[in-house]
Amino acid sequence: MRKKPTTVRSSVSLSKHYIQNSHHKFWENCIFKFMVGLLLLAGTCVAKAEDLSSCTLKTKADEMNYCKASFAGSATFCDMIKNGGVKRDCYFMVIRIQRNNAYQLKKPEAKAPEKE
């Protein structure tokens, strides 16, 4: 039997080959991590996505308008509610939302007394 000729690479060409492959692997890993992170972020956003358009899925008009008022913080949607008790609750909720938005001030940090 005939032996296959063996090729001997120099250490310089081996290290060059290794560097090229490791650089390629580095970018593959970066792209992989980016794609996984993007998928996780998108999944989280979709899972928690709830907005004014989700209120249109309600079947009863009073529930739909109450839901819209809770997102918009506007009494305009409360005016469209027919049930008096729900309308009253809606007005109080909107007032609470508007007050929270208007008076949401950051408390100033307490200053430490200066030592002389």
N, C-alpha and C positions, 0 to 999 in steps of 0.2 A: 504494500500500500504506500501510496505517496502521501507525504505530509503536506498540509497546506502551508504555504509560506506565511510566516508571521511577520507582521509589521510592527515595528517598534516606534512608538511615538516618543518624541523628546518630552522632557518635563515641561518645557515652555509651551508646547502645543497642547498638552493636557491641561495645564492651568488656564490657558486661553479658552479652551473648549468648556471647562468647568465654569469660568466666569460668564461666558455667554449664556450657558444654560441656566445658571443661577439667576442672572438678570431677567431672563425670560420667565422663570418660575416666580420671581418677585412680582412682576406685573400681572401674571395670571392670578396670583393670590390676592393682589390688590383689587383686581376687577371682580373676583369672586366675592370678596368681603363687601365690596360696594353694592353688588347686586343683592346679596343676602340682606344687608342693612336697608336697602331701598324696599325690598319686599316686606320686611318687618314693619317699616314705617308706614307703608301703604296699607298693610293689614290693620294696623292700629287705627289709622285715620278712618278707614271704612267701618270698623267696628264701633267707633264712637261718633260717627257722623250722624248728627241729628240737628235739623234746622227747621226753619219756617215751612219748607216744602213737605216735611214729614207730617205736618198738621193737616194737609189736604187729604191724607189717607183716612182720617176719622170719618165715621159714617153719619154721626149726628151733627147737625149744624151748630148747636150750642157748644158741644165739645170741641169742634173745630175752631170756632171763634175764640174760645177760652185759651186753647193751645196757641193760637196766633198772637193773642194779647200777651201771653207769658213770654214769648220770644221777642215780640216787637216792643213791649213795654208801653203800649199805646192804648188809650181808652176807646179808640175808634172801633176796635174789634169787640169791646165790651158792649158798645151800643147796639150791636147786631144780635146780641143774645136775647132770646125770648123769655126764658125762665128767670123770674125775679131774684130768687135766692142765688143762682149761679151768677147773675149779672152783678149783684152786690159784692159777692166774693171776688169777682173779676176786677171790679173797681178798686177794692182794697189791695188786691195783689199788684195792680198796676201802680198804685200810689206808693206801695212799699218798694217796688223796683225803681221807680223814679227817684225816690228819696235816697235809696242806696247809691244810685248813680251820681246824684247831685252832691251828697254829703260825704262821699267816700274820700276823706282826706287822710293823708299819712300823718301819723303823730310824729312831731319833731322829737329827735333823740334828746334825752336828758343830758345836759352838759355837766361834766364833772367839775366840781369846784376847783378853782385855780389855787395852786399852792404857791406861796411867795417865798 
